[in-house]
């Protein structure tokens, strides 16, 4: 039997209970998750679940990671040692790292869970989070693991609110049209054609683009030729390197997306993640579906500049107002902390894109605010704060966020 004191499965059909078993100065630790008690903030963590890793990175906890499965391909984790795959983890490697906690998904086999348990490791497994409420719970739980009941849960609430605000802002940027867009994400599982179905968060990512996922009523990745022919998606998305294979599949031939060459590649992992990878997937799909969003300087999608109440018309160059002088070689980057970053953040905050008060430190929330501004103002959402971006930011007639980030 598993050592129940060391392993918990967070099932999607259950409510998560995070509580303190005894008082502390700030009620952070000890924290109890199900039947596991974590007495202090973990100093080292191994993550085996790709989807959970995306949340860890989005919340800024990656510095605590000492190991990851090779399935966790986020760029910020490239320096973290790999410990095999999630399905076939290297138990010896993981044990030698002496992690405080191991984070996995419920796809981890019972045999390997038993081995980790026998090694005396605390393992927390997470199951699928197909909707907003369960994603919120996921963030709250991850926050509690790293920083406890009060601080961690608050960070989880703030982080997931920022995630959903970004996704909602993307939806609000969809150009108005009377034509219904239909789409799907198809991929090959061996020789079987599968789709992102309604029981995954990837289904919600498709809807954030303003399109209808034709596989929304399906589950477990199931899709058949008849359903494809009937629904005839206008856009098909697929994993990198699979577009030719998808096009040649008999079930796909003759569809509108094939005839119009509207098949686009997006990393499959991004469709099953819950952090920055998810926002990236939505942004890429939107850029493919709405080419006008790529036109720098174009009018705001779905609005009339002459009547939009969200445009800022203060006029002139606003650099002096914010005490910044943008030079041709100026580039602000993650990790910077100075007055220029503070000026940029204040401007982003005034326009409603900053999810927290300006601090002068360039972190992940600042990067996301930049991307949100760029998307809303019809620039490529790179998150880069170079001279071109900064001059645009401090110019007149830019577009404010429809809903201020800090009002969420």
VENGI-V28114 format. One record per helix or strand. SS is the DSSP state (h for helix, s for strand). FROM is the first residue (numbers start at 1). TO is the last residue. If there is no record, write none. Layout:
BEGIN
ss & from & to
SS & FROM & TO
SS & FROM & TO
END
This chain:
BEGIN
ss & from & to
s & 7 & 10
s & 18 & 19
s & 31 & 33
s & 36 & 38
s & 45 & 47
h & 50 & 58
h & 62 & 64
s & 65 & 68
h & 75 & 77
s & 82 & 82
s & 84 & 84
s & 89 & 89
h & 91 & 97
s & 101 & 105
h & 110 & 118
s & 123 & 126
h & 132 & 172
s & 182 & 189
s & 192 & 195
h & 201 & 208
s & 212 & 213
h & 225 & 231
s & 235 & 238
h & 243 & 248
h & 256 & 259
s & 263 & 265
h & 268 & 272
h & 276 & 289
h & 291 & 294
s & 311 & 311
s & 331 & 332
s & 337 & 337
h & 339 & 350
s & 361 & 361
h & 364 & 376
s & 385 & 386
h & 387 & 393
s & 399 & 399
h & 405 & 407
END
